[in-house]
């Protein structure tokens, strides 16, 4: 059989817990679920290969949010994240993460993943955040994925590589019943019955188009096309604060982090073209990004990451992490440009927009047990709503999800689902393969993401959003009626672009619903330029009801860690003021 040839087939399997996504949160969720009940069947489904999939496929250069005794407390961290997110957080989930993450670090250490330690053997934690000290570098962070995979094999987790989940199955009473997937090499369909399902499918990283024009040159892992957001939406789960975009500082034209988290703790800083530092704290928040954006447009841009004032040995230490871990191409890019950190500034810019709780606060709504609003459905990692999650959050909350999902599976039987739902989804998935001629997925994707940049990139203008909605609807019609897939690989791309389109629609809807500006650059509406705590100090929940996209307000839960009035706006005061 020829590679990527379309095969007409449908089979069905069952398991106790199905985990979708083999990046960071997924493997940890699967591992913890299996350890919770070794007799149960746990399946880990991944559209690529778990050995090298997800945002940490090449490793990670550090933990951005390590709450380590002696350096920070769970209360400090919870306060930091609350203030950075303009107060719109469910503190219970953040606090639970802060309480649990240290034992996860120790567990990762026992897996053979190494973290920077001082001469006494203690973790060498660095400061970047405004209040606490949470950054733990990982000089050999390229070992993360390998070490994780060894644990999966040891626990005998059932891994299904090259299967892309497309829709969730539910029973008539609304409980989760499993998922439908398609083989990305043959297009054969696989129905997986499950008592509980955990979504760990990463960010919506292919939403906006990078300024370089390269479709896969995204800030986020380009495989993360928002599939989890789309699946949760179509299953009726609530998504929260999708107007709070992910926008990050990056190396111009490289589209990867510069990276202030690795370089900043060693003394690097962000500066304008005069060489002056203009913000006190390089910790990513919406307000920090607004200051960055304003500096770019002020006549004092471009903005640079400055390292040349540092000792050569310090720069060598930074290079050994930046150029060997997570993104080895970073060093090759600088080399090609002739940039030497000892003599040159690193030009920075602003990323395309996306959804990612790892770097902001938008995601599938979950409580402190990683439960969504659909019984038996869980979410963790960059697609779940615990803000500023990062890699350690994915590990920690994946662990929470795996344990709770197995407890759910142990106390429930399989839910029934309608065979007609499977037939309908099979028709939808395979529709592009039935056409003799049409528009290839890459053209539909480029058009969709071009429209995202043209109409949705902040500042958010109501009239532009209304036009964007209309243009996206026109492109969706072309996608549904004319998109073609000539092999299984193109079918994968065709399915991804449908997720991207769903995310674009959700970005428009959520942004128009919240009639204020909040989170700095993430949600800056020119028609509503002020923060309006009286009417909008709340979460916004987006969901699919009776086939239509709807939004509603949800009150912020009472805080576990109180925030003093004079602390609430600390992140609004990051700009360095000129002094006489």
N, C-alpha and C positions, 0 to 999 in steps of 0.2 A: 504494500500500500504506500502511495506517495505521502511524504510528510505534509501535514496540515490538510489532508484530503477530508472532505465532509463525509461523515458516516451517520447514517440514520439509525439511532439506537436509543433505548430508554431502559434503565434498570433502577432498582430500588434496594437500599440497605437501611439498617437502623442502628442507632446507638443511644446510649443514655445521655451523654452531653456532646454536642457538636460545637467545636470552636472554629470560627471562620477568620482566617488571617494568620499567617505564620511569621510575622515580624518580631515584635517585642512582647506586647501584651498577650498575644495568642499562645505562644509556646508556654509562657508562665501560667496562663489560665488552664491550659490542657494538663500541664504537669501537676498543678495543685489539685485539680479535679480528680486526676487519677490517684494521687496519693491519699486523697480524702476517702476514696472507695476503690481500692485496687482491683476489686472484682468487676467493676463497672466497665463498660465500653466507652472510651473517649476517642473521638475522631477529630483530628486537626486538618482542616481543609485549606489549601493555599493555591492561588492561581498561577504562581511561579513554582519555585522549589524552596522549601523551608530552610535548606542549608544556606541559601544566599538571598533571602527575601526581606522585604520591609525596609524601613528607614535606617536600620543599623546593619544593612547587608554587608558593608565593609568594616563595620565596627563603630565606635563612638569615642570622641576625644575627651569626654568628661561628663560628670554628673552636675547638672546645673542647680539642683534643688535637694541636696543631701542635708537632712536634718540630723546632725551628729552631736551626741552629748558632749558638752564642753565648749561647743562652738555656737549652738543655737538650740532653742527649745521649740516644741510643737506650737506653743502659744505665739512665739515670735514669728514663726513661719506663717501661721494662719493670719496673723495681723498684716504681715508683708503682702501676702497674696490678695487679701481683702482690699487693702489700700490701692494696690496696683490695678485692681479691677473696678475702681470707682465704687466699691462697696457692694457690687452686684454679684455675690457669691453665696452658695450654700456652704456655710462654714463646716458643717458636720463632716462632709466628704473630704474637705481640705484637711481638717484636723485629724481625721482618721488616717489619711495618707501620711501626715507628719509624724504620727505616733508609730506607724508600722514600717516606714521606709528604712530605718536603721538596721532592723533585723534582715531586711531584704538585701541591703548592702553586704552584710556579713555572710548571707547565704550565697550571693554572687561571688564573694571572695572565696568561699569554700568550693565553688565550681571551678576555680582557677582563673577567674577574672581579676586582674591586678589594678589597684588604685594607688595613687601617689601617697607615699608615707614619709614621715620625717625620720630622723636618726634614732628616735625612740620607738619606732614601729607604729606610731599613731598615724591616723589619716591626716594628710596635710591639706586641710581645707582652706580655700582662698575666698577673698571677698570681692563681689561685684555688685550685689544687691544694695539697695538703699539702706536697709536696716540691719539685716542679719548677715551671717557668713555661711554660705551654702555650696560653694563651687569646689568639687573634688575632681582634679584632673586624672586622666587615665592614660598614662604613657604607652601602655600596650593594649589599648582598647580595641585593637583589631581582632582580639581573641574572643570577643563577646559572643558572636554568633556561633562560633565553633563550640565553645563551652556549653552554650544553651542546647545545641543540637545533641551533644553527648548525653545530656540529661534526659532528653526526649527518648533517645534510643534505649537508655538504661531503664526507663520506666515503661518501655514497650508501648508507647503511644502509637495509635494507628494514624499514620500520616498519608493523606491523599494529596499528592502534588499535581499540579496542572489541571485543577478543577476550579472553575470560577463560579462562585455562588451568584445567582441572579435575582432571586426573590425568596422571601420567607413564606412558609406555610402556616396557616392558623386554623384552629378548630372553630366551629360555629359559636362557641361560647367565648371566643377571643383569646384563647390560650395558644401559645406557640406549639407548632406540631412538627417543625423541621424546616428544610430548605431545599430548593431546586438549584442544581448546578449544571455546568456544561464543561466538557473536556476541552481545554484550549489547544489541543493538538488534533483532535478528531471530530469535535462538535457533538459527541455522544452526550446525551442527557443523563444525569444521575439525580434521583430523588433520595434525600437522606431524612428518614424519620428520626426525630429526637425528642426527648422529654424536656430538654433545656438547650438553648442556643446562646452562645456568647459571640458577639460581633467585635472583632479586633482588626478592622480593615483600614486603619490609618486615616490620615488627613485627606481633605479634598485639595490635593496639591497641584492638580492640573486644571485649575479653574481659570485663572488669568493666564495671559500669554507673557512670557519674559520679554523684556525690552530687546534682548538679543534676537528675538524672532524664532529661536529654536524651540520647537514644541516640547521637547523632552529636557530642555536645559533649565528645569524648574528649580526653585529653592528647595522644595520638598522632594522626596523620592518620587520620581515621575510615574511609578507604578500605582501610586495612591491617587486614584481618579475620583474619589468620593463615592465609591460603590456602597460602602456601609451606610453613609448618610441617605443615599437613595433607597436602599433596601429597608432601612428602618422607617423611612417616610411612607413607603408603599404598604408597610405592615401596620400602619396606624400608630406607630410610636411617636411620642412628642420629641421635637428637637428644640434646643433652647439657645437664645441669643445669637442667631445666625447673622445678625447685622453686625456683630463684633468680629470684623474680618481679621485674618492673619496677614500682617504686613511686616516684613523684617528688613533690617539693614543687611547689605551683602556686598561682596566684591563686584564691582561693576564689570559686566560682560561675562563674568564667571558664574554668577548666580548661585554661589555658595556662601556660607557665613564667612565673615572676615578673619578671625572670629573673636569678638570682644570677650567672650566667655573664657577662651583659652589664653588670649594675649592680655586681657584686662587685669587679671590677678597678678600678672608679672610686671605691671606698670604701663602697659600700652593704654592709649586713650583715643577718643574720637575728636577730631579737630576740623575747623574750617580751613579755607584756602590761605588764611593769614597765619595758620599754625596755632590758633587759639582754641582752647577747649571751650565748648559752648553749653554743655550739659554736665551736671555734676555726677550723674550715675548712668552707666551704659547698660543697666538692666533693661531688657526689652519690656516696654509697656506702650500702650497707645499714646500716652502723653510724650514719651521719649521719641516715638516715631513722628509725632506732630512737630516737635522741635527740630528733628532731623530734616523733615520735609520743608519747614520754613527756612532753615539755613540754606538748603539747596537752592531755593528760589530767591534768596535775599540779596544776591550779588556777592555773597561770601562763600558760595559753593564753588567747586565741588567740595564734598566732605571726604575726609581721609581718616584711616586708621594709622596712628603714629607709633612707630616702634624705634625709630633711629636714635632716640635719646637714651635707649637702654644699653647696658653693657653687652658686648658681643657674645659672652657666654650665656647670658639670659636669652638673647635672640636665638642662639643655637638650640636652647632648651625648648623654646616656643616652636621653632621650626620642626624639631624632632616629633612633636605631637601633631602640629597642623598639617605637615606634609606626608605623614606616614599612616595616620589614623583617620578613619571615617571617610575622608575625601583625598586620596593620594594625588588626584589630578590637580589639587590646589597648588602644590609646589611646581608641577610641570607648567601650569598656566603662568605663574609668576616668572618662571625661568624663560618661557617663550616671550614674555613682555620685557624681559631684561630688568625686572624689578628685584632689587636686593634690599631686604628690610633694614640693613645697616645704613643705607644711604637714601632710600626712597620711601615716600609715603604711598600707602595703598589706597587707591581711589575706591570709594564706596558709593552705593546707590540704594534704591528702594526696590523691594521685591514686588512681584505680581501679587494679586489678592488670592486668598484661599480660606478654607475653613480648617481650624486646627486648635483643639483645646491645649495641645502641647505648648503652643506659643501665645494663645489668647484665651478665649472663653466660650467658643461656639462649639456645639456638639450635640450628640444624641443625649437627651436628658437622662441622667442616672441619679439614684440616691447614694447614700454612703455604703450600700452593699452592692453597688454596680447594677442595680435593677433598673430597667427601663419601665415605661408605663404599660408595656405588654407583659402579662404574666408568663414567666418562663424565659423571657428574653433579657439578656444582659449585654452590656457594652463596656469596653475598657480601652485605654490607650488614647491616641490622638483624635479618635472620633467620639469619645465620650466627654461629658460636660464638666469634668473636674478641671478647673482652669490651671494653666501653666504646669501641665502634666510632665512634659519631657520624657526622657527614656526611663528614669527611675519611677516616675508616676505610672508609666505603662506596665512596668514590672510589678509594682506594688498593687495597683488597682486590678491588674490581671489576676494576681494572686487572690484578691478579695472576691473577684467574679468567679473564679474557678471553684473556690470552696463553697460559696453560696449556691452556685448553679448545681453542684453535685448534691447538696442538701435538698434542693428543689426536686431534682431528678429522682432521688431516693424516696421521696414522699408522693410522687405522682406516677401515673401510668402514661403510656403514649396517648396523645390526643388525636382524634380522628380529623381528617381533612377531606375536602371535596376533590375527587379525581378530576373534575372539570377545571379546577384551578391549575392543575398540572398541565392539562391539555392546552389551556389558554396561554400559559406561560411558554410552553414549547412552541406554539405558533408565533408568539412575539419574538422569542429569541432567534428562531430560525428564519424569520421573514426576510432578512437581508440576503440569505443564501438562496432564496427561491427566485430572485430577480435575474434576468438575463443581462441587464445593463442598468447603470445608475451612477450614483455619486459615491466614490470611495470614502471610508470612514475618516481618513486623515483630512480630507477637504471639509467635511462637515465639522470636525473638531476644530480646525483652524478658524473657520468662520465663527463658530460659537465663542471661542475664546477671544477672538478679535473683537467681537461685540461686547464681551465682558470688559475688556480694556477700554473700549470706546465710550461705554455708557455707565459702567458700574464702579470704576476706579474712583476712590475719594479724591477731592471733595464730592459728596453726593448731592446732585442737583435733581430735584423732583421731576422736572420736564425731561431730563436725560434718561432718568429711570423709566419713565412712562414710554419713551421711545424705545429704550432697550427692551422692555417687556414685549413690545410689538414686534421688534426685529427678531427676538429670540423665538417668538411664536411662529413666525414665518419659517425660520430655520428648522424648528422642530417639525413642522409639516413636511419639509423636504426630507428630513431625517427619517420620518415614519413612512413616507411613501416612495422614496427614491434611493435611500442608502443601500449599497450593495456590499456583500462579503463574498469574495471568490475562494476563500480557503478558511480554515479554522483560526488562523492567526488574525486575519482581518475581522473575523466574527468577534474575537476578543476585543479588538479595537472598536468595533461597532457597538458592543455592549458598554464599553467604557465611556464612549461619547454620550450615550444615553444617560449615564450617571452624571456626567459633567453638565449636561443640559438641565437635569433635575436640580442640581446644586445651584446653577445660575438662576433658575426660577425662584428657588428658595431665598437666595441672596437678595433678589429684587423685592420679594414679598416682605421679608423680615425688615429690610431697610426702610421701606415705605411705611411700615406699621409703627415703628418707634419714632415719634415726632419730637425729637430733641437731638442734640449732639452729646456724645458720651464716648469715653475710651479714646480720647485724642483723635488720631488720624483714622482709627478703625471705624468709627461711625461719626463722621463729620458732615452734617447736613446743612447746606447753605441756607435753606429756607427755615431751618430751626436751629440757629447757631449756638443757642445757650443750653446748658445742662438744666433739666427741669425735674428736680427731685420730687416736687409735689405730685406730679402726674406720672413720672416714669422711673421712680426708684423701685424697679421691679424686674423680674425676668420676663422675657417674651417667649411663649411656647408656640411653636409652629407645628401643625399636624395636618393629616389628610382626613377629612370628615365628609362622608357622603360623596367621595370622589373629588372634593375640592380642597384647595390649600387654604387653611384658616390660621389666624393668629389670635392669641389671647394673652392677658397679663397673668403672671403668677407672683405672688408676694415673696419677698426675700425672707427666708426663715430667720427666726431670732438668732442672734449671734451666740456662739459658744465662747468666743474671745471678744470682749468689748473693745470698741475703738473710740478713743477720746476725740472730742470735736476738733482739737487742734492737730490731730494726726490724719484726719480723713482726706485732706487735700495735699498731703506731702508730695505726691507725685506730680502735682500741678506746679510745683515750685522748683523744678529741676534746672531751669535755665540759669546759667551763670550771668549775673548782672554786672555791667561795667561799673567799676569803682574809680573814684577820683584819685 
